[in-house]
Amino acid sequence: MGHTRQPSERLTRAPSGGVNAAPDGADPPAERSAWHGNRRRAGPAQWAAVGFVAPVALYMLAFYAYPLYQNLDLSFRDYTVYSFVHGGAPFAGLANYRSVIDDPVFQPALEHTLVFTALSLFFQFTIGLALAVFFAQNFRLSGLLRALFLVPWLLPLIVSASVWSWMLDTNYGIVNAMLHAVGIGPVDWLTSPSWSLASVIIANVWIGVPFNLVLLYSGLQAIPQDLYEAASLDGAGPWQRFRRVTWPLLRPVSAITLMLGLVYTLKVFDIIWIMTRGGPANSSATFTTWSYQLGFGNLLPQFGLGAAVGNLLVVMALIAGLVYIRTRRRLLPS
């Protein structure tokens, strides 16, 4: 009788041309050696990947995770100057957060933070988009004008805020001098509760427009010109081209611009503090200035309360980030 090959046997060719049988589920010697060799060769690549990731991970832990943890711990303890230096602050739980929410400054500071952020974002984005569309025409001297518009963004914030403080000064400011030239009386831009918040918003818009201009102009440069030519051949005017071509393709860049601007505007401190210090009578106080005043602006610092206000600001930024993540797919062009 001839030899019958069982189904459970697997035949593999040896390098010499012979036949080696291997039971099901087991790798032939050649395959096992190749697999082990690949596993050994993957070792250095894995260590190289760890080497590249490790500096970033250490940086995030040292400069983000650890400060956030310390600030969170600070907000849950009753710190004094002595305990802040020597340690041993008692655990206070949510007492600092309750004190912050019950404070009379909480509601106006929250409203000012929201108004300051919303109006700054609206005008920065709107003006930046208009300028980006204008400069996209590539006329003569457009490069020089774009460079000049970057000056507010390149200046240190302390310089920009100081210049605006001088310009809006009631007695010697150039803004009131121009108003006087057209028959309008002086305005107490920085010392009136009715105008202080508007003054810092104007200054922040002026500083933030170049940032929006740069990002939106870069997004416009990525839109193919063939689409505009096709729209023109179809009889579309400037507004129709912007509405049907520019805006849909610019939405991803616009979303990123608004998100970055939101995070930046929520934490603006320098401009407000230099121009008004959150006053007068907390009329321009935001969470950033209030947190600083609680932690460092009094003879008896309240570090726990200041940290609690700062953490509320972090929560607001996290909520905005989550909203962006949930809605970013809707902002992508279909």
C-alpha positions as CSV (number, residue, x, y, z in Angstrom):
1,M,0.0,0.0,0.0
2,G,1.2,3.5,-0.7
3,H,1.9,6.0,2.1
4,T,-1.1,8.3,2.8
5,R,-0.4,11.8,4.0
6,Q,-2.5,12.7,7.0
7,P,-4.3,16.1,7.0
8,S,-2.6,17.1,10.3
9,E,0.8,17.1,8.6
10,R,2.2,20.2,7.0
11,L,5.0,20.0,4.5
12,T,7.7,22.6,4.2
13,R,10.7,22.7,1.9
14,A,14.1,22.7,3.4
15,P,16.8,24.8,1.8
16,S,18.3,21.6,0.3
17,G,15.0,20.7,-1.4
18,G,14.0,18.1,1.1
19,V,10.6,17.9,2.7
20,N,10.2,18.5,6.5
21,A,6.9,17.8,8.1
22,A,5.6,19.9,11.0
23,P,2.5,19.3,13.1
24,D,-0.3,21.9,13.0
25,G,0.2,24.9,15.2
26,A,4.0,24.7,15.1
27,D,6.3,26.9,13.0
28,P,9.0,25.2,10.9
29,P,12.6,25.8,12.0
30,A,13.2,28.3,9.2
31,E,10.1,30.3,10.1
32,R,10.9,30.2,13.9
33,S,14.5,31.5,13.3
34,A,13.2,34.3,11.0
35,W,10.6,35.3,13.6
36,H,13.1,35.3,16.4
37,G,15.5,37.3,14.3
38,N,12.9,39.9,13.5
39,R,12.0,40.2,17.2
40,R,15.7,40.7,18.1
41,R,16.1,43.3,15.3
42,A,13.0,45.2,16.7
43,G,14.7,45.8,20.0
44,P,16.9,48.7,19.0
45,A,14.1,50.4,17.1
46,Q,11.9,50.2,20.2
47,W,14.6,51.7,22.4
48,A,15.1,54.4,19.8
49,A,11.4,55.2,20.0
50,V,11.5,55.4,23.7
51,G,14.5,57.7,23.5
52,F,12.7,60.1,21.3
53,V,9.5,60.1,23.4
54,A,11.2,60.3,26.8
55,P,12.3,64.0,26.6
56,V,8.8,65.1,25.6
57,A,7.3,63.0,28.4
58,L,9.7,64.3,31.0
59,Y,9.1,67.9,29.7
60,M,5.3,67.4,30.0
61,L,5.6,65.9,33.5
62,A,8.0,68.6,34.8
63,F,6.4,71.7,33.3
64,Y,2.7,70.8,32.9
65,A,1.6,67.8,35.0
66,Y,3.6,68.7,38.2
67,P,2.6,72.4,38.2
68,L,-1.1,71.5,37.7
69,Y,-0.9,69.0,40.5
70,Q,0.8,71.5,42.8
71,N,-1.8,74.2,42.0
72,L,-4.6,71.7,42.6
73,D,-3.1,70.7,45.9
74,L,-2.7,74.4,46.8
75,S,-6.4,75.0,46.1
76,F,-7.4,72.3,48.6
77,R,-5.4,73.6,51.5
78,D,-5.5,76.5,53.8
79,Y,-2.2,78.2,53.1
80,T,-0.6,81.1,55.0
81,V,2.7,82.7,54.3
82,Y,4.4,80.6,57.0
83,S,2.9,77.3,55.7
84,F,3.6,78.2,52.1
85,V,7.3,78.5,53.0
86,H,7.6,75.8,55.6
87,G,4.8,73.4,54.7
88,G,2.2,71.8,56.9
89,A,-0.9,73.6,55.5
90,P,-4.1,71.9,56.7
91,F,-6.4,70.3,54.3
92,A,-9.5,72.4,53.6
93,G,-11.3,70.4,51.0
94,L,-13.7,72.5,48.8
95,A,-13.7,75.4,51.3
96,N,-11.6,77.6,49.1
97,Y,-13.9,77.0,46.1
98,R,-17.0,77.8,48.2
99,S,-15.3,81.0,49.4
100,V,-14.5,82.0,45.8
101,I,-18.0,81.4,44.5
102,D,-19.6,83.2,47.4
103,D,-17.2,86.2,47.0
104,P,-18.9,89.3,45.5
105,V,-16.2,89.6,43.0
106,F,-16.9,86.2,41.5
107,Q,-19.9,87.1,39.3
108,P,-18.5,90.3,37.8
109,A,-15.1,88.6,37.2
110,L,-16.8,85.7,35.5
111,E,-18.9,88.1,33.3
112,H,-15.8,90.2,32.4
113,T,-13.8,87.1,31.5
114,L,-16.6,85.9,29.2
115,V,-17.2,89.3,27.6
116,F,-13.5,90.0,27.2
117,T,-12.9,86.7,25.6
118,A,-15.9,86.7,23.3
119,L,-15.5,90.3,22.0
120,S,-11.7,89.9,21.6
121,L,-12.1,86.7,19.6
122,F,-14.9,88.2,17.4
123,F,-13.1,91.3,16.4
124,Q,-9.6,89.7,16.2
125,F,-11.0,87.0,13.9
126,T,-13.2,89.3,11.8
127,I,-10.5,91.9,11.2
128,G,-7.9,89.3,10.7
129,L,-10.0,87.5,8.1
130,A,-10.8,90.7,6.3
131,L,-7.1,91.6,6.1
132,A,-6.2,88.1,5.0
133,V,-8.6,88.2,2.1
134,F,-7.4,91.7,1.2
135,F,-3.7,90.7,1.2
136,A,-4.5,87.5,-0.8
137,Q,-4.9,89.7,-3.9
138,N,-1.1,90.0,-4.0
139,F,-0.9,93.6,-5.0
140,R,2.2,95.8,-4.9
141,L,3.6,96.5,-1.5
142,S,1.4,93.8,0.0
143,G,4.4,92.0,1.5
144,L,5.6,95.2,3.2
145,L,2.1,96.0,4.6
146,R,1.8,92.5,6.0
147,A,5.2,92.9,7.7
148,L,4.0,96.1,9.3
149,F,0.9,94.5,10.6
150,L,3.1,91.9,12.4
151,V,4.6,94.7,14.6
152,P,1.9,94.5,17.3
153,W,2.4,90.8,17.6
154,L,6.2,91.0,17.8
155,L,6.3,93.7,20.5
156,P,6.5,92.5,24.1
157,L,3.1,92.7,25.8
158,I,4.4,95.1,28.5
159,V,5.5,97.5,25.7
160,S,2.1,97.3,23.9
161,A,0.1,97.7,27.1
162,S,2.2,100.7,28.2
163,V,1.8,102.4,24.8
164,W,-2.0,101.9,25.0
165,S,-2.0,103.3,28.6
166,W,-0.4,106.4,27.3
167,M,-2.6,106.7,24.2
168,L,-5.8,106.3,26.4
169,D,-4.6,108.7,29.1
170,T,-7.4,111.1,30.0
171,N,-5.3,114.3,30.1
172,Y,-2.3,113.6,27.8
173,G,-3.5,110.7,25.6
174,I,-3.5,111.0,21.8
175,V,-7.0,109.4,21.6
176,N,-8.6,112.2,23.7
177,A,-6.6,114.8,21.7
178,M,-8.1,113.5,18.5
179,L,-11.6,113.5,20.0
180,H,-11.1,117.0,21.2
181,A,-10.2,118.1,17.7
182,V,-13.6,116.9,16.4
183,G,-15.5,118.5,19.4
184,I,-15.9,115.5,21.6
185,G,-15.1,115.9,25.3
186,P,-12.4,113.8,27.0
187,V,-13.2,110.2,27.9
188,D,-11.9,108.5,31.1
189,W,-10.8,105.4,29.3
190,L,-8.9,103.8,32.1
191,T,-10.4,105.4,35.2
192,S,-14.1,105.1,34.4
193,P,-16.0,101.9,35.3
194,S,-18.0,102.3,32.1
195,W,-14.9,102.4,29.8
196,S,-12.2,100.4,31.5
197,L,-13.2,97.0,30.1
198,A,-13.7,98.4,26.6
199,S,-10.2,99.9,26.8
200,V,-8.5,96.6,27.5
201,I,-10.6,94.9,24.9
202,I,-9.5,97.4,22.2
203,A,-5.8,97.0,23.2
204,N,-6.1,93.2,23.1
205,V,-7.8,93.2,19.7
206,W,-5.0,95.3,18.3
207,I,-2.4,92.9,19.6
208,G,-4.3,89.7,18.5
209,V,-5.2,90.7,14.9
210,P,-1.8,89.9,13.4
211,F,-1.9,86.3,14.8
212,N,-5.3,85.7,13.1
213,L,-4.0,87.4,9.9
214,V,-1.0,85.1,9.7
215,L,-2.9,81.9,10.2
216,L,-5.8,82.8,8.0
217,Y,-3.6,84.1,5.2
218,S,-1.7,80.8,5.2
219,G,-5.0,79.0,4.9
220,L,-6.0,81.1,2.0
221,Q,-2.7,80.3,0.2
222,A,-3.6,76.6,0.3
223,I,-6.8,77.1,-1.6
224,P,-6.3,76.2,-5.3
225,Q,-6.8,79.2,-7.6
226,D,-8.5,76.9,-10.2
227,L,-11.6,76.9,-7.9
228,Y,-11.8,80.7,-8.1
229,E,-11.4,80.7,-11.8
230,A,-14.1,78.0,-12.2
231,A,-16.5,80.0,-10.0
232,S,-15.8,83.2,-12.0
233,L,-16.6,81.4,-15.2
234,D,-19.9,80.3,-13.6
235,G,-20.7,83.9,-13.0
236,A,-20.0,84.0,-9.2
237,G,-19.3,87.4,-7.8
238,P,-16.8,88.2,-5.0
239,W,-19.3,87.5,-2.2
240,Q,-20.4,84.2,-3.9
241,R,-16.8,83.1,-4.3
242,F,-16.1,83.9,-0.6
243,R,-19.2,82.1,0.5
244,R,-19.0,79.1,-1.7
245,V,-15.3,78.6,-2.1
246,T,-13.2,80.5,0.5
247,W,-15.2,80.0,3.7
248,P,-15.9,76.2,3.3
249,L,-12.2,75.4,2.6
250,L,-11.0,77.8,5.3
251,R,-13.2,76.4,8.1
252,P,-10.5,73.9,9.4
253,V,-7.9,76.7,9.7
254,S,-10.6,79.0,11.1
255,A,-11.4,76.5,13.8
256,I,-7.8,76.1,14.9
257,T,-7.3,79.9,14.9
258,L,-10.4,80.4,17.1
259,M,-9.4,77.6,19.4
260,L,-5.8,78.9,19.9
261,G,-7.2,82.4,20.3
262,L,-9.6,81.3,22.9
263,V,-7.0,79.6,25.0
264,Y,-4.7,82.6,24.7
265,T,-7.4,85.2,25.5
266,L,-8.6,83.3,28.6
267,K,-5.2,83.7,30.2
268,V,-4.5,87.3,29.2
269,F,-3.1,89.1,32.3
270,D,-0.3,91.5,31.3
271,I,-2.5,93.9,29.3
272,I,-5.3,94.2,31.8
273,W,-2.9,94.5,34.8
274,I,-0.7,97.1,33.3
275,M,-3.5,99.2,31.9
276,T,-6.2,99.1,34.7
277,R,-5.1,96.5,37.3
278,G,-8.6,95.1,37.1
279,G,-10.2,98.4,38.2
280,P,-11.5,100.8,38.9
281,A,-13.8,99.0,41.5
282,N,-13.2,95.6,39.7
283,S,-14.9,96.9,36.6
284,S,-12.2,95.3,34.4
285,A,-11.3,92.4,36.7
286,T,-11.1,88.9,35.1
287,F,-10.2,85.6,36.6
288,T,-6.5,86.1,35.8
289,T,-6.2,89.5,37.5
290,W,-8.4,88.3,40.4
291,S,-6.3,85.2,40.9
292,Y,-3.2,87.3,41.0
293,Q,-4.7,89.8,43.5
294,L,-5.8,87.0,45.8
295,G,-2.4,85.3,45.7
296,F,0.1,88.2,45.5
297,G,-1.8,91.5,45.6
298,N,-2.6,91.7,49.3
299,L,-0.6,92.2,52.5
300,L,-2.0,88.8,53.6
301,P,-1.9,86.6,50.5
302,Q,-4.6,84.0,50.1
303,F,-2.8,81.4,48.1
304,G,-5.5,78.8,48.3
305,L,-8.2,81.1,47.0
306,G,-5.9,82.3,44.2
307,A,-5.2,78.8,43.1
308,A,-8.9,78.0,43.2
309,V,-9.7,80.8,40.8
310,G,-6.8,79.7,38.5
311,N,-8.2,76.1,38.4
312,L,-11.6,77.5,37.5
313,L,-9.9,79.2,34.5
314,V,-8.3,75.9,33.6
315,V,-11.7,74.1,33.7
316,M,-13.1,76.8,31.3
317,A,-10.2,76.2,28.9
318,L,-10.7,72.4,29.1
319,I,-14.5,72.7,28.4
320,A,-13.7,74.9,25.4
321,G,-11.2,72.2,24.2
322,L,-13.7,69.4,24.5
323,V,-16.3,71.4,22.6
324,Y,-13.8,72.0,19.8
325,I,-13.0,68.3,19.7
326,R,-16.6,67.3,19.5
327,T,-17.5,69.8,16.8
328,R,-14.4,69.8,14.6
329,R,-15.8,67.2,12.2
330,R,-18.7,69.6,11.4
331,L,-16.2,72.3,10.6
332,L,-14.4,70.2,8.0
333,P,-15.5,70.7,4.4
334,S,-17.8,68.0,3.1
